[in-house]
Amino acid sequence: MEEQMKTEPKEASLTVKYTELQSLLNSLVELKQSSATKQKVVVEKMDELMKDINQEEFTFIFTTEMMDKIDKMIEEKKITLENALWLLKCVGQCEVLKILWNGSFYFSLLCRRFERMIVDEDKKKKEDKNEKLMIDLCECYMFHYDRDLSEILPIILPCVLNVALKKEESEETLKEVEIALLAISCTGYWRKMQKELYLNEIKEIVQYHQEHHNLTPLAYQSTWKFLITRLYKDKSLSEVFVNELHFSREAARELEEPEKHVDWKIKENEMKKTKEVKEISKWIEMVDDFFEYSEQWNDECVVLVRCLSKLCVMARENFKAIVIEYCEIFSSIICSQPVLAVANDVLKGGVFDFFMEELCHSTVEHDVMRFCLNFFYELSETFKEYSFLGDNSEEWKQIKRMTFKKMEEKGYESLFTSFYGVISFMNHEDCEDNSLHMADYFVNA
């Protein structure tokens, strides 16, 4: 009975929203093409309704059947194509901004319709092409398509990039550019694409913004998200990130600006809803990917490390999600970067101190503890490896001296002795990365 009482309100909420959206779609049918302006008002109401939608509601409402219904409405001219595309772009933007997922478009008749229209429009002579229609089709397709884009990508990506390259500073153009870059950012990690299709254009967009600050924060963030997803498949882009586009410098700047306006004393659930924290979270996610997939390190990376350390200290009491992200980032750094290149920066940049202090924290959470222990385990393994290889360089000796000095200051050995009883427990709680042997957490050099 209790379980039934829990599910009834949720099902009722889904039914109400579904009924509202279905009612609005039926209104569009009744209005027909002669009332395009009134259709626009209905689409606006649907857009407003979607702003307060969650993943379960989104999946429940925007099914393949719903997409097929829209396709039929277009076929029977019961909705203008312009309004249908606008509606689908609203849905797509909602999906991206609220980090929702829905694969129903791929299986729908609407997807096949858009594919045919894009290919047909592309085949037309330049003077016969409907540029606005082509842009709307391509953006809708990118927002909703969740499979390999390789066949149609050479058509749709240049089309949307041309919009993103606009440099006029009118409010209308800024919005067009923002939507284009948001659509481009939807091309996922698994999608391979030739650099010739995007790299020069994306570099131009980033570098022009760095000089003229013409993009909205969302547009700039979306540009980097697209590039980060390319790095997953092509690590040679690391050099472009570091030496040409200065990702670390830009990420540090973009993190520092919203951080000034966050009240770190409010509850985490309330904090997550703020625009500034949403911006910070998205940049931290990209920084995590950058350090995991990039093989480059320079002084700008050090600036970013210090920025993250400062941010994490401020968030540690009321926003554990950022602390966990931070732990993941530095686990990535220790695992993927050349230790001699980063060791001094990690020791001096506040990272080592943060992990020691977090382990001493009386209310340290399970996930945070796991990452902290894993950080020291990876550091220990690295020291063992370099000792085994017989590295006796002066630089390496200095790093070891600095490390041992910090350990002595923080009571390293007694700290880990206090965790003797929890290390085994954590390994039975899906923490397979952690060693069962306490001795492995001591740096042997």
Stockholm file with secondary structure:
# STOCKHOLM 1.0

chainA/1-445         MEEQMKTEPKEASLTVKYTELQSLLNSLVELKQSSATKQKVVVEKMDELMKDINQEEFTFIFTTEMMDKIDKMIEEKKITLENALWLLKCVGQCEVLKILWNGSFYFSLLCRRFERMIVDEDKKKKEDKNEKLMIDLCECYMFHYDRDLSEILPIILPCVLNVALKKEESEETLKEVEIALLAISCTGYWRKMQKELYLNEIKEIVQYHQEHHNLTPLAYQSTWKFLITRLYKDKSLSEVFVNELHFSREAARELEEPEKHVDWKIKENEMKKTKEVKEISKWIEMVDDFFEYSEQWNDECVVLVRCLSKLCVMARENFKAIVIEYCEIFSSIICSQPVLAVANDVLKGGVFDFFMEELCHSTVEHDVMRFCLNFFYELSETFKEYSFLGDNSEEWKQIKRMTFKKMEEKGYESLFTSFYGVISFMNHEDCEDNSLHMADYFVNA
#=GR chainA/1-445 SS CHHHHHHHHHHHHHHHHHHHHHHHHHHHHHHCGGGHHHHHHHHHHHHHHHTTCCHHHHHHHSCHHHHHHHHHHHHTTSSCHHHHHHHHHHHHHHHHHTTCCCCGGGGSHHHHHHHHHHHHHHHSCGGGCCHHHHHHHHHHHHHHCCSCCTTTHHHHHHHHHHHHTCCCCSHHHHHHHHHHHHHHTTSCTTCCCCGGGTHHHHHHHHHHHHHHCCSCHHHHHHHHHHHHHHHHHCGGGHHIIIIISCHHHHHHHHHHHHHTTCCTTSCHHHHHTSHHHHHHHHHHHHHHHHHHHCCCCCHHHHHHHHHHHHHHHHHTTTCHHHHHHHHHHHHHHHHHSCHHHHHHHHHHTTHHHHHHHHHHCTTCCHHHHHHHHHHHHHHHHHHHHHHHTTCCCHHHHHHHHHHHHHHHHHTHHHHHHTTHHHHHHHHTTTCTTSCSCGGGGSCCC
#=GC SS_cons         CHHHHHHHHHHHHHHHHHHHHHHHHHHHHHHCGGGHHHHHHHHHHHHHHHTTCCHHHHHHHSCHHHHHHHHHHHHTTSSCHHHHHHHHHHHHHHHHHTTCCCCGGGGSHHHHHHHHHHHHHHHSCGGGCCHHHHHHHHHHHHHHCCSCCTTTHHHHHHHHHHHHTCCCCSHHHHHHHHHHHHHHTTSCTTCCCCGGGTHHHHHHHHHHHHHHCCSCHHHHHHHHHHHHHHHHHCGGGHHIIIIISCHHHHHHHHHHHHHTTCCTTSCHHHHHTSHHHHHHHHHHHHHHHHHHHCCCCCHHHHHHHHHHHHHHHHHTTTCHHHHHHHHHHHHHHHHHSCHHHHHHHHHHTTHHHHHHHHHHCTTCCHHHHHHHHHHHHHHHHHHHHHHHTTCCCHHHHHHHHHHHHHHHHHTHHHHHHTTHHHHHHHHTTTCTTSCSCGGGGSCCC
//
